[in-house]
Amino acid sequence: MRIPGEKRSSQPDECGNRAGIFAEAIRDNLMDLAWSMLSKETRGMRMGVWATRNEIDMQEAYRAAYESDHPSRTSMMEDFRTTILRLWPLEDLTELGVAPTTYLDDDHAFAFLPFGLIGEESQVARGRMMSGLIVPMLLEDNEWRVDLPSWRLLQQPGQE
């Protein structure tokens, strides 16, 4: 799959590194860290899905999302991790590298985390066909955040 946009550097950058930290947090079950790296829209979407699925009032879902000691927080984070692992199997989250980021504009980008890279190979500077994870990112409050609704930006007009 061709990732739309342009590369602004031949080296991995902060955006790609943050995507890698997010994937590692999911892998290592550090869900508070992973949750904190989501865009506001993604967090809101996940709260709504979790609340609807579990027939929980949205105010309660909001509290669970933002209060680390809330009794429902663990359930929400387990649901979030399970959802991500349906898209990205746990075994795919090991030995990920970081490739140069592809930018759609100054606020939207796709980080690419190629599979099977370790040690000195963990950063990819030159282009070559590789399998890996494409992570949609959004610059929000001066910080790159994982923005799952931005998957819609991968679909370009005329593509099937």
GICOR-V864038 format. One line per field, one symbol per residue. ss: DSSP state (A for helix, B for strand, O for the rest). phi: phi as a letter, one per 30 degrees, with the letter a starting at -180 (. if undefined). burial: I if it has 24 or more other ideal C-beta (glycine too) atoms within 12 Angstrom, else O. A space follows every 10 residues. Layout:
# GICOR-V864038
ss: ???
phi: ???
burial: ???
This chain:
# GICOR-V864038
ss: OOOOOBBOOO OOOAAAAAAA AAAAAAAOOO AAAAAAOBOA AAAAAAAAAA AAAOOOOAAA AAAAAAOOOO OOAAAAAAAA AAAAAAAOOA AAAOOOOBBO OBBOOOOBBB BBBBOOOOAA AABBOOOOOO OBBBBBBBBB OOBBBBOAAA AAAAOOOOOO
phi: .dddjbdcad cebeeddddd ddddddedhc dddeddcdde dddddddddd ddechceddd dddddccdcd dceedddddd dedddddbee ddcchdcbce dccdadcbab dccddicbhd ddccccdadb dlcccdbbdb hibdbdbedd eedddceidc
burial: OOIIIOIOOO OIIOIIIIII IIIIIIIOOO IIOIIIIIIO OIIOIIIOOI IOOOOIOOOO IOOIIOOOOO OIIOOIIOII IOOIOOOIOO OOIOOIIIII IIIIOOOIII IIIIIOIOOO OOIIOOOOOO OIIIIIIIIO OOOIIIIIII OOIIOOOOOO
